């Protein structure tokens, strides 16, 4: 960890030159100096389909909070930069935000890989931040001023728990497991948790491999998985390789008994449309879906506003996952500032650690590690997807919640061969 920390600090010297400024956006108000919130986002690069949605969610929150008078009587202004989804760019961006731009508050960054790379810069400056979709990004640092907008809770094993719990419910229980994912921080953390779940259930790991994130041809990899003859395949993938794995499995007619897991591409509507019926039978982790049991104050209005904006911005037309989490991060930060009447990082961190926050994705409270005290992972199984038509991805009879029990809307179709028909 110490070597990693030193590498992160060394990156500060070179990182600023690698970033591209997106801009400064504020509410038009002359009554007070703007309150400036800084962050980085992947507006370009491999994670940009999600990064742009995160940005849209934050911008909707900014519009809403400014319509109510801003924070501490000051209009909220964003200062942000494109990190291109590249962890090497992030430390320099945050160093600039804190030392040159002198922003009042921080949010982000977005994604496990970028958050982990940025932590040394934030720690060195003793700043508070709310990371968006970081899986175990603080597990080595244990930094008390980091808070996570990711629903797996204090244990990364929770992230894969639904796949293994569903497997354990089958009779006889499947025993042979394959683990696969991109060689990035996110996937490595997810696969660590999957190994722990497999061990707990006494399952045999017969295949365990990562591949470079630049990999585009995955047929040979999936043939190797198939040759290991697993019952269960747990995958932790980025959007592009999600599509590559599903296409390859379809091409070679690979049909394990259970397949899916933490495949981020299955959270992107455009990718689901491209793959169409190839995704039938897959299990997918979901962070938020607009099911009746998951409607909270402001949820419907926030999602409606996003979907209005998405058409003109060329974003995911539904935005079920990323925008509401980003909006909720803004709500949490706003509540802390408003209640403490402070911008002091120490004051804000103590308030964030001690309170529960009502948000558009439900009540959230943080544990000592900055993760959610109560994990909430939702798993769906795709059924009856027939083509690329958009409206089917708003039909919860085709994306059936099979886990956890309190949100369950249908039974897992098992084995996968039956569900994929």
For each residue, the residues with C-beta under 8 A, 3 or more apart:
1: 4 5 140 141
2: 5 6
3: 6 7
4: 1 7 8 120 140
5: 1 2 8 9 120 123 141
6: 2 3 9 10
7: 3 4 10 11
8: 4 5 11 12 91 117 118 119 120 121
9: 5 6 12 91 120 121 124
10: 6 7 13 14
11: 7 8 14 15 88 91 92 117 120 121
12: 8 9 15 16 91 92 95 121
13: 10
14: 10 11 17 18 92
15: 11 12 18 19 88 89 90 91 92 93 95
16: 12 19 92 93 95 96
17: 14 92
18: 14 15 86 88 89 92
19: 15 16 40 81 82 83 84 89 92 93 96
20: 44 81 82 84
21: 81 82
22: 41 43 80 81 82
23: 80
24: 77 78 79
25: 59 62 77 78
26: 29 34 75 76 77 78
27: 34 62 63 66 70 75 76 77
28: 75
29: 26 32 34 66 70 75
30:
31: 73
32: 29 70 73 74 75
33: 74
34: 26 27 29 74 75 76 77
35: 70 71 72 74 75 76 77 104 105 343
36: 77 78 79 101 102 103 104 105
37: 76 77 78 79 103 104 105 106 107 333
38: 78 79 80 94 97 98 101 103 105 106 107
39: 58 78 80 97 106 107 108 109 110
40: 19 80 81 82 83 89 90 93 94 97 108 109 110 114 118
41: 22 51 52 54 55 80 81 82 83 108 109 110
42: 45 46 47 48 50 51 82 83 84 85 110 111 114
43: 22 48 51 52 55 82 84
44: 20 48 82 84 85
45: 42 48 51 82 83 84 85 86
46: 42 85 213 238 239 240
47: 42 50 51 85 110 111 238 239
48: 42 43 44 45 51 52 85
49: 52 53 239 268 270 271 316
50: 42 47 53 54 110 111 133 239 264 267 268 321 322
51: 41 42 43 45 47 48 54 55 85 110 111
52: 41 43 48 49 55 56 313 315
53: 49 50 56 57 306 315 316 319 321 322 323 326
54: 41 50 51 57 58 110 132 133 322 323 325 326
55: 41 43 51 52 58 59 80 326
56: 52 53 59 60 306 309 310 313 315 319 323 326
57: 53 54 60 61 302 306 319 322 323 324 325 326 327 330
58: 39 54 55 61 62 78 107 326 327 329 330
59: 25 55 56 62 63 78
60: 56 57 63 64 302 305 306 309 323 327
61: 57 58 64 65 326 327 329 330 331 334
62: 25 27 58 59 65 66 76 78 330
63: 27 59 60 66 67
64: 60 61 67 68
65: 61 62 68 70 71 76 330 334
66: 27 29 62 63 69 70 75 76
67: 63 64
68: 64 65
69: 66 73
70: 27 29 32 35 65 66 73 74 75 76
71: 35 65 74 76 334 337 338
72: 35 337 338 341 343
73: 31 32 69 70
74: 32 33 34 35 70 71
75: 26 27 28 29 32 34 35 66 70
76: 26 27 34 35 37 62 65 66 70 71
77: 24 25 26 27 34 35 36 37
78: 24 25 26 36 37 38 39 58 59 62
79: 24 36 37 38 97 101 103
80: 22 23 38 39 40 41 55
81: 19 20 21 22 40 41 93 96 97
82: 19 20 21 22 40 41 42 43 44 45
83: 19 40 41 42 45 86 89 90 93 109 114
84: 19 20 42 43 44 45 89
85: 42 44 45 46 47 48 51 111 113 114
86: 18 45 83 89 90 114
87: 90 113 114 116 117 118 185
88: 11 15 18 91 117
89: 15 18 19 40 83 84 86 92 93
90: 15 40 83 86 87 93 94 109 114 115 117 118 121
91: 8 9 11 12 15 88 94 95 117 118 120 121
92: 11 12 14 15 16 17 18 19 89 95 96
93: 15 16 19 40 81 83 89 90 96 97 109 118
94: 38 40 90 91 97 98 106 109 118 121 122
95: 12 15 16 91 92 98 99 100 121
96: 16 19 81 92 93 99 100 101
97: 38 39 40 79 81 93 94 100 101 103 106
98: 38 94 95 101 102 103 106 121 125 127
99: 95 96 102 125
100: 95 96 97
101: 36 38 79 96 97 98
102: 36 98 99
103: 36 37 38 79 97 98 106
104: 35 36 37 343
105: 35 36 37 38 128 333 337 343 348
106: 37 38 39 94 97 98 103 122 127 128 129 130
107: 37 38 39 58 129 130 132 329 330 333
108: 39 40 41 115 129 130 131 132
109: 39 40 41 83 90 93 94 114 115 118 131 132
110: 39 40 41 42 47 50 51 54 114 115 131 132 133 326
111: 42 47 50 51 85 114 115 132 133 134 186
112: 115 116 133 134 135 136 137 184 185 186 189
113: 85 87 116 117 184 185 186
114: 40 42 83 85 86 87 90 109 110 111 117 118
115: 90 108 109 110 111 112 118 119 131 134 137
116: 87 112 113 119 134 137 185
117: 8 11 87 88 90 91 113 114
118: 8 40 87 90 91 93 94 109 114 115 121 122
119: 8 115 116 122 123 137 138 141 143 146
120: 4 5 8 9 11 91 123 124 141
121: 8 9 11 12 90 91 94 95 98 118 124 125
122: 94 106 118 119 125 127 129 143 145 146
123: 5 119 120 126 141 143
124: 9 120 121
125: 98 99 121 122
126: 123 145 345 346
127: 98 106 122 145 345
128: 105 106 145 146 147 345 346 348 349 352
129: 106 107 108 122 145 146 147
130: 106 107 108 147 148 149 329 332 333 352
131: 108 109 110 115 134 137 138 146 147 148 149 150
132: 54 107 108 109 110 111 149 150 325 326 329
133: 50 54 110 111 112 149 150 287 322 325
134: 111 112 115 116 131 137 138 148 149 150
135: 112 150 152 156 159 185 186 189 190
136: 112 139 152 156 189 192 193
137: 112 115 116 119 131 134 146 148 185
138: 119 131 134 141 142 143 146 148 369 370 371
139: 136 142 156 189 369
140: 1 4
141: 1 5 119 120 123 138 146
142: 138 139 369
143: 119 122 123 138 146 370
144: 349 353 368 370
145: 122 126 127 128 129 345 346 349
146: 119 122 128 129 131 137 138 141 143 370
147: 128 129 130 131 332 349 352 353 366 370
148: 130 131 134 137 138 366 370 371 372
149: 130 131 132 133 134 325 326 328 329 332
150: 131 132 133 134 135 287 371 372
151: 287 372 375 376 377
152: 135 136 155 156 158 159 193 371 372 375 377
153: 158 367 371 372 373 374 375 376
154: 158 367 369 371 372 373 375
155: 152 158 193 375
156: 135 136 139 152 159 189 190 192 193
157: 160 161 192 193 194 196 197
158: 152 153 154 155 161 193 375 377
159: 135 152 156 189 190 193 262 285 377
160: 157 163 164 190 193 194 197 234 236 261 262
161: 157 158 164 165 193 197 377
162: 165 166 283 285 377 378 379 402 403 404
163: 160 166 167 194 197 232 234 258 260 261 283 379
164: 160 161 167 168 194 197 198 200 201 203 232 234
165: 161 162 168 169 403
166: 162 163 169 170 258 283 379 402 403 412 414
167: 163 164 170 173 174 201 203 231 232 258
168: 164 165 173 201
169: 165 166 173 412
170: 166 167 173 174 257 414
171:
172:
173: 167 168 169 170 201
174: 167 170 177 203 231 232 257 258
175: 202 203 204 231
176: 203 204 206 228 229 230 231 232
177: 174 194 198 203 204 205 206 207 230 231 232 233 234
178: 205 206 207 208 225 228 230 232 233 234 256
179: 191 194 195 198 205 207 208 209 234 236
180: 207 208 209 210 211 221 225 233 234 235 236 237 245
181: 187 188 190 191 210 211 235 236 237 262
182: 186 187 210 211 212 213 215 236 237 238 241
183: 187 188 210 211 212 213
184: 112 113 187 188 213 238
185: 87 112 113 116 135 137 188 189
186: 111 112 113 135 182 189 190 236 238 264
187: 181 182 183 184 190 191 210 236 237 238 262
188: 181 183 184 185 191 192 210
189: 112 135 136 139 156 159 185 186 192 193
190: 135 156 159 160 181 186 187 193 194 236 261 262
191: 179 181 187 188 194 195 208 210 234 236
192: 136 156 157 188 189 195 196
193: 136 152 155 156 157 158 159 160 161 189 190 196 197
194: 157 160 163 164 177 179 190 191 197 198 234 236 261
195: 179 191 192 198 199 205 208
196: 157 192 193 199 200
197: 157 160 161 163 164 193 194 200 201
198: 164 177 179 194 195 201 203 204 205
199: 195 196 202 203
200: 164 196 197
201: 164 167 168 173 197 198
202: 175 199
203: 164 167 174 175 176 177 198 199 232
204: 175 176 177 198
205: 177 178 179 195 198 208
206: 176 177 178 228 229 230
207: 177 178 179 180 224 225 228 230
208: 178 179 180 191 195 205
209: 179 180 221 224
210: 180 181 182 183 187 188 191
211: 180 181 182 183 215 218 221 241
212: 182 183 215
213: 46 182 183 184 238 241
214:
215: 182 211 212 218 221 241 244
216: 240 244
217: 220 244
218: 211 215 221 222 241 244 245 247 248
219: 222 223 248 251 252
220: 217 223 224
221: 180 209 211 215 218 224 225 245 248
222: 218 219 225 226 245 248 249 252 254
223: 219 220 226 227 248 252
224: 207 209 220 221 227 228
225: 178 180 207 221 222 228 230 233 254
226: 222 223 229 252 254
227: 223 224
228: 176 178 206 207 224 225
229: 176 206 226
230: 176 177 178 206 207 225 233 256
231: 167 174 175 176 177 256 257 258
232: 163 164 167 174 176 177 178 203 256 257 258 259
233: 177 178 180 225 230 256 258 259 260 261
234: 160 163 164 177 178 179 180 191 194 260 261 262
235: 180 181 242 245 259 260 261 262 263
236: 160 179 180 181 182 186 187 190 191 194 261 262 263
237: 180 181 182 187 241 242 245 262 263 264 265
238: 46 47 182 184 186 187 213 241 242 264 265
239: 46 47 49 50 242 243 264 265 268 271
240: 46 216 243 244 265
241: 182 211 213 215 218 237 238 244 245 265
242: 235 237 238 239 245 246 263 264 265 266 271
243: 239 240 246 247 265 271 274 275
244: 215 216 217 218 240 241 247 248
245: 180 218 221 222 235 237 241 242 248 249 263
246: 242 243 249 250 263 265 275 278 279 282
247: 218 243 244 250 251 275 278
248: 218 219 221 222 223 244 245 251 252 254
249: 222 245 246 252 254 259
250: 246 247 253 254 278
251: 219 247 248
252: 219 222 223 226 248 249
253: 250
254: 222 225 226 248 249 250
255: 415 416 417 420
256: 178 230 231 232 233 259 415 416
257: 170 174 231 232 414 415 416 417
258: 163 166 167 174 231 232 233 283 414 415 416
259: 232 233 235 249 256 281 282 283 416
260: 163 233 234 235 263 266 282 283 284 381
261: 160 163 190 194 233 234 235 236 283 284 285
262: 159 160 181 187 190 234 235 236 237 285
263: 235 236 237 242 245 246 260 266 282 284 285
264: 50 186 237 238 239 242 267 268
265: 237 238 239 240 241 242 243 246 268 271
266: 242 260 263 271 272 279 282 284 382
267: 50 264 284 286 287 320 321 322
268: 49 50 239 264 265 271 272 316
269: 272 273 316 317 318 319 390 393
270: 49 273 274 316
271: 49 239 242 243 265 266 268 274 275
272: 266 268 269 275 276 279 385 393
273: 269 270 276 388 389 390 393
274: 243 270 271 388
275: 243 246 247 271 272 278 279
276: 272 273 279 385 386 387 388
277: 280 385 386 387
278: 246 247 250 275
279: 246 266 272 275 276 282 382 385
280: 277 382 383 384 385 419 420 421
281: 259 381 382 383 413 416 417 418 419 420
282: 246 259 260 263 266 279 381 382 416
283: 162 163 166 258 259 260 261 379 380 381 402 412
284: 260 261 263 266 267 379 380 381 382 399
285: 159 162 261 262 263 377 378 379
286: 267 289 320 321 378 379 380 401
287: 133 150 151 267 321 325 361 378
288: 294 320 321 324 325 361 378
289: 286 294 320 378 380 396 399 401
290: 294 295 299 300 303 320
291: 294 295 396 401 407 409
292: 295
293: 406 407
294: 288 289 290 291 299 361 362 407
295: 290 291 292 299 300
296: 299 358 359 360 361 362
297: 358 360
298: 301 302 360
299: 290 294 295 296 302 303 324 360 361
300: 290 295 303 304
301: 298 304 305
302: 57 60 298 299 305 306 323 324 327 360
303: 290 299 300 306 307 319 320 323 324
304: 300 301 307 308
305: 60 301 302 308 309
306: 53 56 57 60 302 303 309 310 319 323
307: 303 304 310 311 317 318 319
308: 304 305 311
309: 56 60 305 306 312 313 315
310: 56 306 307 313 314 315 316 317 318 319
311: 307 308 314 317
312: 309
313: 52 56 309 310
314: 310 311
315: 52 53 56 309 310 319
316: 49 53 268 269 270 310 319 322
317: 269 307 310 311 390
318: 269 307 310 390 393 394
319: 53 56 57 269 303 306 307 310 315 316 322 323 324
320: 267 286 288 289 290 303 324
321: 50 53 267 286 287 288 324 325
322: 50 53 54 57 133 267 316 319 325 326
323: 53 54 56 57 60 302 303 306 319 326 327
324: 57 288 299 302 303 319 320 321 327 328 360 361
325: 54 57 132 133 149 287 288 321 322 328 329 361
326: 53 54 55 56 57 58 61 110 132 149 322 323 329 330
327: 57 58 60 61 302 323 324 330 331 359 360
328: 149 324 325 331 332 357 359 360 361 364
329: 58 61 107 130 132 149 325 326 332 333
330: 57 58 61 62 65 107 326 327 333 334
331: 61 327 328 334 335 357 358 359 360
332: 130 147 149 328 329 335 336 352 357 359 364
333: 37 105 107 130 329 330 336 337 348
334: 61 65 71 330 331 337 338
335: 331 332 338 339 355 357
336: 332 333 339 340 348 351 352 355
337: 71 72 105 333 334 340 341 342 343 348
338: 71 72 334 335 341
339: 335 336 351 355
340: 336 337 344 347 348 351
341: 72 337 338
342: 337 347 348
343: 35 72 104 105 337 348
344: 340 347 348
345: 126 127 128 145 348 349
346: 126 128 145 349 350
347: 340 342 344 350 351
348: 105 128 333 336 337 340 342 343 344 345 351 352
349: 128 144 145 147 345 346 352 353
350: 346 347 353 354
351: 336 339 340 347 348 354 355
352: 128 130 147 332 336 348 349 355 366
353: 144 147 349 350 366 368 370
354: 350 351
355: 335 336 339 351 352 365
356: 363 364 365
357: 328 331 332 335 363 364 365
358: 296 297 331 362 363
359: 296 327 328 331 332 362 363 364
360: 296 297 298 299 302 324 327 328 331
361: 287 288 294 296 299 324 325 328 364
362: 294 296 358 359 376
363: 356 357 358 359
364: 328 332 356 357 359 361 372
365: 355 356 357 372 373 374
366: 147 148 352 353 370 371 372 373
367: 153 154 370 371 372 373
368: 144 353
369: 138 139 142 154
370: 138 143 144 146 147 148 353 366 367
371: 138 148 150 152 153 154 366 367
372: 148 150 151 152 153 154 364 365 366 367 375 376
373: 153 154 365 366 367
374: 153 365
375: 151 152 153 154 155 158 372
376: 151 153 362 372 404
377: 151 152 158 159 161 162 285 403 404
378: 162 285 286 287 288 289 401 403 404 407
379: 162 163 166 283 284 285 286 401 402 403 404
380: 283 284 286 289 399 400 401 402
381: 260 281 282 283 284 399 400 402 410 412 413 419
382: 266 279 280 281 282 284 385 398 399 419
383: 280 281 397 398 399 400 413 419
384: 280 392 397 398
385: 272 276 277 279 280 382 392 398
386: 276 277 389 392
387: 276 277 392
388: 273 274 276
389: 273 386 392
390: 269 273 317 318 393 394
391: 394 395
392: 384 385 386 387 389 395 398
393: 269 272 273 318 390 398 399
394: 318 390 391
395: 391 392 398 399
396: 289 291 399 400 401 409
397: 383 384 400 410
398: 382 383 384 385 392 393 395
399: 284 289 380 381 382 383 393 395 396
400: 380 381 383 396 397 409 410
401: 286 289 291 378 379 380 396 407 408 409 410
402: 162 166 283 379 380 381 408 409 410 411 412
403: 162 165 166 377 378 379 407 408 412
404: 162 376 377 378 379 407 408
405: 408
406: 293
407: 291 293 294 378 401 403 404
408: 401 402 403 404 405
409: 291 396 400 401 402
410: 381 397 400 401 402
411: 402
412: 166 169 283 381 402 403 419
413: 281 381 383 418 419
414: 166 170 257 258 418 419
415: 255 256 257 258 418 419
416: 255 256 257 258 259 281 282 419 420
417: 255 257 281 420 421
418: 281 413 414 415 421
419: 280 281 381 382 383 412 413 414 415 416
420: 255 280 281 416 417
421: 280 417 418
